[in-house]
Amino acid sequence: MLFADRADAGQRLAEALRPLAASDPVVLGLPRGGVPVAFRVAGELGASLDVIVVRKLGVPYHPELGFGAIGEGGVRVISEDIVRRGHVSEADIAAVERTEKAELLRRARTFRGDRPRIPLAGRTVIVVDDGVATGATALAACAVARAQGAARVVLAVPVASPDAAERLRGQVDELVCLSTPYGFSAVGEWYRDFGQTPDEEVVSLLAARAAAAEAPRTPVEVAVEAGGVILPGELTEAGDAGAVVVFAHGSGSSRHSPRNRSVAAALNRAGLGTLLFDLLTPAEEADRTNVFDITTLAGRLVDVTDWVRRRTPVPVGLFGASTGAAAALRAAAAIGTQPGEGIGAVVSRGGRPDLAGDGLGDVRAPTLLIVGGDDTRVLELNRQAQAQLHCENRLDVVAGATHLFEEPGALDEVAELAREWFTGHLVARSG
C-alpha cells in the first residue's frame, strides 16, 4: 500500500479507527512526522489532539539501546532487566535522565506553547505515528501514555515492518496497522511524498485542532408543537457523535436551567446534539399541579422526540431531571427502542423515577440513574424504582452531593457520567 503523503495516510487510517470514536478518545501524535497523520485522524473522529513527547533513555556506552523512557508529568518507564544486564549504575541513570528531561521539556514547550497537556486518566488513547521500523519509540510512547493513566492504549500507524508489528501487537491493547509489507526497509519508501515535517507545521496543526475542538456549535432557537401547544427550545445540531439528547427539565425549572445547560455543554463537546425546551407554557407553570402531571409531560416529550427525529434522523436519548425524569421514562416506555424510531438511552439526574408509576416496567431503553449521596430521600426512591426496571440499568451515586448537585465538582461528575452513558449507547447504535 502506497500513501500519497501523511495527510492521505491519516485519512485512510481514520477510516479504520472510526469505531473508536464512540469512546471519546484522545489522539496523540508522535512528533514530528506522526502529527500530520494524527491531525487527520483526530479531525475525522472528532477527537482531541495532542503530542506525546517522549525521550528514550539510552545506555551510556550503547545509546541506541534504551533502558527506559521518560514523558511529561514526571513519568519514567525503566526496564530493570536491561539496567541489570547492561550494568547501568544509578549515577548513569540519573545523568542520562537529567539530560533527556531538559530536552523533553524544551520540545514540549516548542510544540504546545502555553496550552496544558490533555489529561489521559481513564481515557482511550490512540498513539499515532507515520510508520514503524523498529517500534522502539512507539512502544515507549505507549508505555508513557499508560503510565499517565490511559485506560486503553491503541497504537495506530499506516505502515510497519512485519517483525515490528508482530512485536508491538502484544504490547498494546490494540494495534491498527494498514500495511505490513514484506521487503520493508524504511517507512519513507511507502510514501510518494515523505518530506520533513518542520516544528512550525506541528505547532500549526496542534493549534488548529485545539481551536476546532473549542469552537462551540451554535444553538438555534426553535418552536415545537407538542400536545396542542407551542413550546420554545434551543437545538444544537448533532456533531461527530451523530446523536441528539432531548432534555426534560424538572419542577420549577425551564430550558434555561443552568444545571441542564452545563450538562448539555459537556455533551456538545463530545459531539452530541442537544435540545433544551420548556415542557410547560408560562400560563401552565403558574398552576403547580401541572408540574406533576407526568402523563401530559410524557406525551409532550413523545411529540418533541418525534419532531427531533423528523428534523434530524439520528439516534435520540432522553435526559430528565427531577419530575422531568419521570416524564422521560414514561416517554421512553411509550416510544420503545426500535432502531431508527425508538429511544436509545435515558439518563436521570436527581430524578423522581417513582412518579413514572407502572410505566417503569415497560422501559426498554438503557437507563442510568444519577443521585446525590446526601439526597437520601430521593436516593431511596431511586433504589425502589430501579428494582422495577426490566432494562439495562445502573444507579450511580455522587458522593457528598445534594439534590441540586451544587457542591464543587458534583455537576462535572454528572456530566461525565451522562456523556459516557450516551456515547456508549447512542453512538454505538448510530454506527
C-alpha positions as CSV (number, residue, x, y, z in Angstrom):
1,M,0.0,0.0,0.0
2,L,1.5,3.3,-1.1
3,F,0.4,6.6,0.5
4,A,0.4,10.0,-1.3
5,D,1.6,11.8,1.8
6,R,1.0,11.9,5.6
7,A,-2.4,13.6,5.2
8,D,-3.6,10.8,2.9
9,A,-2.3,8.2,5.3
10,G,-4.1,9.9,8.2
11,Q,-7.4,9.9,6.2
12,R,-7.2,6.2,5.5
13,L,-6.1,5.4,9.0
14,A,-9.1,7.3,10.4
15,E,-11.5,5.1,8.5
16,A,-10.0,2.0,10.2
17,L,-10.3,3.8,13.6
18,R,-13.8,5.1,13.2
19,P,-15.4,2.5,15.6
20,L,-13.3,4.1,18.4
21,A,-15.0,7.5,18.0
22,A,-17.7,6.3,20.4
23,S,-15.1,6.1,23.2
24,D,-14.3,9.9,23.1
25,P,-10.6,9.1,22.6
26,V,-7.6,11.4,22.8
27,V,-5.3,11.2,19.7
28,L,-1.6,11.6,20.4
29,G,0.8,12.3,17.5
30,L,4.5,11.4,17.8
31,P,6.4,14.4,16.7
32,R,7.2,15.3,14.2
33,G,6.1,13.1,11.4
34,G,3.3,11.5,13.3
35,V,1.5,14.7,13.9
36,P,0.2,15.4,10.3
37,V,-1.2,11.8,10.3
38,A,-2.7,12.3,13.8
39,F,-4.3,15.6,12.8
40,R,-6.4,13.9,10.1
41,V,-7.3,11.1,12.5
42,A,-8.4,13.5,15.2
43,G,-10.4,15.6,12.8
44,E,-12.3,12.6,11.4
45,L,-13.0,11.1,14.8
46,G,-14.0,14.5,16.4
47,A,-11.3,13.8,19.0
48,S,-8.9,16.0,20.9
49,L,-5.3,16.1,19.5
50,D,-2.1,16.4,21.5
51,V,1.5,15.4,21.1
52,I,3.1,12.7,23.2
53,V,6.7,13.8,23.8
54,V,8.9,11.0,25.0
55,R,12.7,10.7,25.3
56,K,14.4,7.4,25.2
57,L,17.0,6.7,27.9
58,G,20.0,5.1,26.3
59,V,22.7,3.0,27.8
60,P,25.7,5.4,28.1
61,Y,28.1,3.3,26.1
62,H,25.5,2.0,23.8
63,P,23.0,4.9,23.4
64,E,20.8,3.2,20.7
65,L,20.0,0.6,23.3
66,G,17.2,2.0,25.5
67,F,16.9,1.1,29.1
68,G,13.8,3.2,29.5
69,A,11.9,6.3,28.6
70,I,10.6,9.5,30.2
71,G,7.5,11.5,29.5
72,E,5.8,14.7,30.7
73,G,4.3,14.8,34.2
74,G,7.4,13.1,35.7
75,V,6.6,9.7,34.1
76,R,9.5,7.4,33.8
77,V,9.4,3.8,32.5
78,I,12.5,1.8,33.3
79,S,13.4,-1.7,32.1
80,E,15.1,-3.3,35.1
81,D,16.2,-6.2,33.0
82,I,18.2,-4.0,30.6
83,V,19.6,-2.0,33.5
84,R,20.8,-5.1,35.2
85,R,22.2,-6.8,32.1
86,G,23.8,-3.5,30.9
87,H,25.4,-2.8,34.2
88,V,23.8,0.7,34.2
89,S,24.5,2.3,37.6
90,E,22.2,4.7,39.5
91,A,24.6,7.5,38.6
92,D,24.4,6.7,34.9
93,I,20.6,6.6,35.1
94,A,20.4,10.0,36.8
95,A,22.8,11.6,34.4
96,V,21.0,10.3,31.3
97,E,17.6,11.2,32.7
98,R,18.7,14.7,33.6
99,T,19.9,15.4,30.0
100,E,16.9,13.9,28.4
101,K,14.4,15.7,30.7
102,A,15.8,19.1,29.7
103,E,15.3,18.2,26.0
104,L,11.8,16.8,26.7
105,L,10.7,20.0,28.4
106,R,12.1,22.1,25.6
107,R,10.4,20.1,22.9
108,A,7.0,20.1,24.7
109,R,7.1,23.9,25.1
110,T,8.0,24.2,21.4
111,F,5.1,22.2,20.2
112,R,2.4,23.0,22.7
113,G,3.3,26.5,23.8
114,D,1.2,27.6,26.8
115,R,-1.6,25.1,26.3
116,P,-1.8,22.4,29.1
117,R,-1.2,18.8,28.3
118,I,-4.5,16.9,27.8
119,P,-5.1,14.6,30.8
120,L,-5.2,10.9,29.9
121,A,-6.5,9.4,33.1
122,G,-9.3,6.9,32.4
123,R,-9.3,7.8,28.6
124,T,-8.9,5.7,25.5
125,V,-5.7,6.9,23.9
126,I,-4.7,6.5,20.2
127,V,-1.0,6.9,19.7
128,V,-0.3,7.7,16.1
129,D,3.0,7.7,14.1
130,D,3.6,7.9,10.3
131,G,5.1,4.4,10.4
132,V,7.1,1.9,12.4
133,A,10.5,0.4,11.6
134,T,11.8,-1.0,14.9
135,G,8.9,0.2,17.1
136,A,11.2,1.4,19.9
137,T,9.8,5.0,20.0
138,A,6.2,3.9,19.5
139,L,6.5,1.4,22.3
140,A,8.0,4.0,24.6
141,A,5.2,6.4,23.8
142,C,2.5,3.8,24.6
143,A,4.2,2.9,27.9
144,V,4.3,6.6,28.8
145,A,0.6,7.0,27.9
146,R,-0.2,4.1,30.1
147,A,1.8,5.5,33.0
148,Q,0.0,8.8,32.6
149,G,-3.3,7.0,33.4
150,A,-4.7,5.9,30.0
151,A,-7.3,3.2,30.4
152,R,-6.8,1.8,26.9
153,V,-3.9,2.3,24.6
154,V,-4.3,1.9,20.8
155,L,-1.2,2.2,18.5
156,A,-2.2,3.3,15.0
157,V,0.2,3.5,12.1
158,P,-0.2,3.4,8.3
159,V,2.7,1.1,7.7
160,A,5.1,-1.1,9.8
161,S,7.6,-3.8,9.2
162,P,6.1,-7.3,9.8
163,D,8.5,-8.0,12.6
164,A,7.8,-4.8,14.5
165,A,4.1,-5.1,14.0
166,E,4.2,-8.6,15.5
167,R,6.3,-7.5,18.4
168,L,4.1,-4.4,19.2
169,R,0.8,-6.3,18.9
170,G,1.4,-8.0,22.2
171,Q,2.5,-4.8,24.0
172,V,-0.6,-2.6,23.4
173,D,-4.4,-3.1,23.9
174,E,-4.8,-2.8,20.1
175,L,-2.6,-2.3,17.1
176,V,-4.2,-0.8,14.0
177,C,-1.8,-1.0,11.1
178,L,-3.0,-0.7,7.4
179,S,0.0,-2.4,5.8
180,T,2.9,-4.7,6.9
181,P,4.7,-5.2,3.5
182,Y,7.4,-7.8,3.1
183,G,10.7,-6.4,2.0
184,F,10.2,-3.4,4.3
185,S,13.4,-1.4,4.7
186,A,12.2,2.1,5.6
187,V,9.0,4.0,6.4
188,G,9.6,6.6,3.7
189,E,9.6,4.1,0.8
190,W,5.8,3.7,1.3
191,Y,5.1,7.4,0.7
192,R,5.3,9.3,-2.5
193,D,5.9,12.5,-0.5
194,F,7.8,11.9,2.7
195,G,9.3,15.3,3.2
196,Q,10.5,16.5,6.6
197,T,7.8,17.9,9.0
198,P,9.2,21.1,10.5
199,D,8.4,22.2,14.0
200,E,6.3,25.1,12.7
201,E,3.9,22.6,11.0
202,V,3.5,20.6,14.2
203,V,2.7,23.8,16.1
204,S,0.2,25.0,13.5
205,L,-1.6,21.7,13.3
206,L,-2.0,21.4,17.1
207,A,-3.3,25.0,17.3
208,A,-5.7,24.4,14.5
209,R,-7.2,21.3,16.1
210,A,-7.4,22.9,19.5
211,A,-9.3,25.8,18.0
212,A,-11.7,23.5,16.2
213,A,-12.3,21.4,19.3
214,E,-13.0,24.5,21.4
215,A,-15.4,26.2,18.9
216,P,-18.9,25.6,20.1
217,R,-21.7,24.7,17.8
218,T,-24.3,27.5,17.8
219,P,-27.7,26.6,19.3
220,V,-30.7,27.5,17.2
221,E,-34.0,28.8,18.7
222,V,-36.9,26.6,17.7
223,A,-40.6,26.3,18.4
224,V,-42.0,22.8,18.7
225,E,-45.7,21.9,18.6
226,A,-46.5,19.3,21.2
227,G,-49.8,18.3,22.8
228,G,-51.5,21.2,21.1
229,V,-49.2,23.9,22.4
230,I,-46.1,25.7,21.1
231,L,-43.0,25.0,23.2
232,P,-39.9,27.2,22.8
233,G,-36.5,25.5,22.8
234,E,-32.8,25.6,21.8
235,L,-31.4,23.0,19.5
236,T,-27.7,22.3,19.0
237,E,-27.3,20.0,16.0
238,A,-25.6,16.7,16.3
239,G,-21.8,16.8,15.8
240,D,-19.4,14.0,15.1
241,A,-21.2,11.6,17.5
242,G,-24.3,11.6,15.3
243,A,-27.0,11.6,18.0
244,V,-29.2,14.0,19.9
245,V,-30.2,14.2,23.6
246,V,-33.5,15.8,24.5
247,F,-33.7,17.4,27.9
248,A,-36.8,17.3,30.1
249,H,-36.4,19.8,33.0
250,G,-37.7,19.3,36.5
251,S,-40.3,21.1,38.6
252,G,-39.8,24.9,38.8
253,S,-37.3,24.9,36.0
254,S,-37.1,25.6,32.3
255,R,-34.9,25.3,29.2
256,H,-32.7,28.0,30.9
257,S,-31.8,25.7,33.8
258,P,-28.1,26.3,34.5
259,R,-27.5,22.7,35.6
260,N,-29.1,21.2,32.5
261,R,-27.2,23.7,30.3
262,S,-23.9,22.7,31.9
263,V,-24.6,19.1,31.2
264,A,-25.7,19.9,27.6
265,A,-22.5,21.8,27.0
266,A,-20.4,18.7,28.1
267,L,-22.5,16.5,25.7
268,N,-21.9,19.1,22.9
269,R,-18.2,18.9,23.4
270,A,-18.4,15.1,23.0
271,G,-20.1,15.6,19.6
272,L,-23.7,15.0,20.7
273,G,-26.6,17.3,19.7
274,T,-29.0,18.6,22.4
275,L,-32.5,20.1,22.6
276,L,-33.4,22.0,25.7
277,F,-37.1,23.1,25.7
278,D,-39.9,24.2,28.0
279,L,-42.3,21.4,28.9
280,L,-45.0,23.9,30.1
281,T,-46.2,27.2,28.8
282,P,-45.8,30.2,31.2
283,A,-49.6,30.1,32.0
284,E,-49.4,26.4,32.8
285,E,-46.4,26.9,35.1
286,A,-48.5,29.1,37.3
287,D,-50.5,26.1,38.3
288,R,-48.2,23.9,40.4
289,T,-50.2,20.8,39.8
290,N,-49.1,20.8,36.1
291,V,-45.5,20.1,37.2
292,F,-46.6,16.7,38.5
293,D,-48.9,15.8,35.5
294,I,-46.5,13.2,34.3
295,T,-48.9,11.8,31.7
296,T,-49.2,15.2,29.9
297,L,-45.4,15.9,30.2
298,A,-44.5,12.5,28.8
299,G,-47.0,12.9,25.9
300,R,-45.3,16.2,25.0
301,L,-41.9,14.6,25.3
302,V,-43.0,11.9,22.8
303,D,-44.2,14.6,20.4
304,V,-41.0,16.6,20.8
305,T,-38.9,13.5,20.2
306,D,-40.8,12.8,17.0
307,W,-40.1,16.3,15.9
308,V,-36.4,15.9,16.5
309,R,-36.3,12.7,14.6
310,R,-38.1,14.2,11.6
311,R,-35.7,17.1,11.6
312,T,-32.5,15.1,12.3
313,P,-32.8,11.3,11.6
314,V,-30.3,10.2,14.2
315,P,-30.5,8.2,17.5
316,V,-32.2,10.1,20.3
317,G,-31.6,9.9,24.0
318,L,-33.5,11.5,26.9
319,F,-32.1,13.3,29.9
320,G,-34.5,14.1,32.7
321,A,-34.2,16.0,36.0
322,S,-36.5,15.7,39.0
323,T,-40.1,15.3,37.7
324,G,-38.7,15.5,34.1
325,A,-37.0,12.2,34.7
326,A,-40.4,10.5,35.3
327,A,-41.7,12.1,32.0
328,A,-38.6,10.8,30.2
329,L,-39.0,7.3,31.5
330,R,-42.7,7.3,30.7
331,A,-42.0,8.6,27.2
332,A,-39.2,6.0,26.6
333,A,-41.7,3.3,27.6
334,A,-44.3,4.7,25.1
335,I,-41.8,5.1,22.2
336,G,-39.9,1.9,22.6
337,T,-36.4,1.1,21.4
338,Q,-36.8,0.1,17.8
339,P,-33.8,1.2,15.7
340,G,-34.5,4.4,13.8
341,E,-37.6,5.3,15.8
342,G,-37.1,4.4,19.5
343,I,-35.2,5.9,22.4
344,G,-31.6,4.8,22.6
345,A,-30.8,5.7,26.2
346,V,-32.1,7.6,29.2
347,V,-30.3,9.4,32.0
348,S,-32.0,10.7,35.1
349,R,-30.3,13.4,37.3
350,G,-31.7,13.7,40.8
351,G,-34.9,12.3,39.3
352,R,-38.2,11.1,40.6
353,P,-38.5,7.9,38.5
354,D,-41.0,6.6,41.0
355,L,-43.5,9.1,39.6
356,A,-43.4,7.2,36.3
357,G,-45.6,4.6,38.1
358,D,-46.4,1.3,36.3
359,G,-44.6,2.7,33.2
360,L,-41.2,1.8,34.7
361,G,-41.7,-1.9,33.9
362,D,-42.2,-1.1,30.3
363,V,-39.0,0.9,29.8
364,R,-36.6,-0.9,27.5
365,A,-34.0,1.8,26.8
366,P,-30.7,1.5,28.8
367,T,-31.3,3.7,31.8
368,L,-28.8,5.5,34.1
369,L,-30.0,6.9,37.4
370,I,-27.7,9.6,39.0
371,V,-28.4,10.7,42.6
372,G,-26.5,12.7,45.1
373,G,-25.2,10.7,48.1
374,D,-26.7,13.2,50.5
375,D,-30.0,13.4,48.8
376,T,-31.2,10.5,51.0
377,R,-34.9,10.5,50.3
378,V,-34.5,10.7,46.5
379,L,-31.8,8.1,46.7
380,E,-34.1,5.6,48.4
381,L,-36.9,6.4,45.8
382,N,-34.4,5.7,43.0
383,R,-33.4,2.4,44.6
384,Q,-37.0,1.4,44.8
385,A,-37.6,2.5,41.2
386,Q,-34.5,0.6,39.9
387,A,-35.9,-2.6,41.2
388,Q,-38.9,-2.2,38.9
389,L,-36.8,-1.6,35.7
390,H,-36.5,-4.6,33.3
391,C,-33.9,-3.0,31.1
392,E,-30.2,-2.5,31.2
393,N,-29.8,0.0,34.1
394,R,-27.3,1.4,36.6
395,L,-27.6,3.6,39.7
396,D,-24.6,5.9,40.2
397,V,-24.3,7.9,43.5
398,V,-22.3,11.1,43.5
399,A,-20.7,11.1,46.9
400,G,-21.4,14.2,49.1
401,A,-23.8,15.7,46.6
402,T,-27.3,17.1,47.5
403,H,-30.3,17.3,45.3
404,L,-29.2,20.1,43.0
405,F,-25.5,18.9,42.8
406,E,-24.3,22.4,43.9
407,E,-21.2,21.0,45.6
408,P,-17.8,21.6,43.9
409,G,-17.2,19.1,41.1
410,A,-20.6,17.3,41.6
411,L,-22.2,18.6,38.4
412,D,-19.0,17.9,36.5
413,E,-19.3,14.3,37.6
414,V,-22.9,14.2,36.5
415,A,-21.9,15.5,33.1
416,E,-19.1,12.9,32.7
417,L,-21.4,10.0,33.7
418,A,-24.1,11.2,31.3
419,R,-21.5,11.6,28.5
420,E,-20.2,8.1,28.9
421,W,-23.7,6.6,29.0
422,F,-25.0,8.4,25.9
423,T,-21.9,7.9,23.8
424,G,-21.7,4.3,24.9
425,H,-25.3,3.6,23.8
426,L,-26.4,6.1,21.3
427,V,-23.2,6.3,19.2
428,A,-22.9,2.6,19.1
429,R,-26.4,2.4,17.6
430,S,-25.6,5.1,15.0
431,G,-22.6,3.2,13.9
